[in-house]
């Protein structure tokens, strides 16, 4: 009984630590996002998409502080986040949205000028990278900054469409509205570059976080290969039954998922057992389970 209590207590403490870690990274992502928005978008009069783009539109047209409009615009979406995304994501969304407004306020008043000599190409690239990295980190650790982030997360959850693609669609609509109101066409074109770069960075951080390699192996010595993979690499192997289209013979087909840095070792093991084995390597995204997101005791790994 004591053992079960200690195990449950240890698991609870682990979950708390992970939640605190997630919140810390959401704060980091918000800081990076706000830094890019203030020092590259606002200083170079570049627009942005989504609700952030609307806050910039209000700023350039009416002088309304983005740190204030960001909170006001997101209040209705907080309720959507609570109903559809659950308690934890709702808390992370509150943290992300409020911290973004706080960092926007800080960087506007205590930031520093980055001299780019009116080079809008550099401004657009750095804006896309900073905003993409900031949002990518926030998404990676389960948070949002409100606005279109919530909508993009819902679309990803229920439709499987990447967040970057969904945000790019919304961003384009807001940028078009900015072009009709205050944004010159030249800055508008550079804004599209920044938004595209940001979307790609978000997708890379989202899909590349658990990126791995999947190996399909066909060999006459499949038993030896699977045994060596399990003993030497401590990776699981799934044995599938296959039938050759030409020979009509039934044989075992091995499938194994490994981290990218383990691929060369996997190939070496296969070659050492059967140099003539057929091996097909494919990219694997969003890997979950033991060895990737869970340890041997089925507990979450620290990410």
DASUL-V274152 format. One line per field, one symbol per residue. ss: DSSP state (H for helix, E for strand, C for the rest). burial: # if it has 16 or more other C-alpha atoms within 10 Angstrom, else .. A space follows every 50 residues. Layout:
ss = ???
burial = ???
//
This chain:
ss = CHHHHHHHHHHHHHHHHHHHHHHHHHHHHHHHHHHHHHHHHHCCCCCCCH HHHHHHHHHHHHCCCHHHHHHHHHHHHHHHHHHHHHHHHHHHHHHHHHHH HHHHHHHHHHCCCCCCCCCHHHHHHHHHHHHHHHHHHHHHCCCCCCCHHH HHHHHHHHHCCCHHHHHHHHHHHHHHHHHHHCCCHHHHHHHHHHHHHHHH HHHHHHHCCCCEEEEEEECCCHHHHHHHHHHHHCCCCEEEEEECCCCCCE EEEEEEEEEHHHHHHHHHHHHHHCCCCEEEEEEECCCCCECCCECCCCCE CCC
burial = .............#...##..##.##################.####### ##########....###.###.##..##..#...#...############ ########...........#..############################ ####.#.....#######.###.##.###...#...############## #######.###########..#..##.##.....###.#........... #########...#..#..##..##..#.#....#..#..####......# ...
//
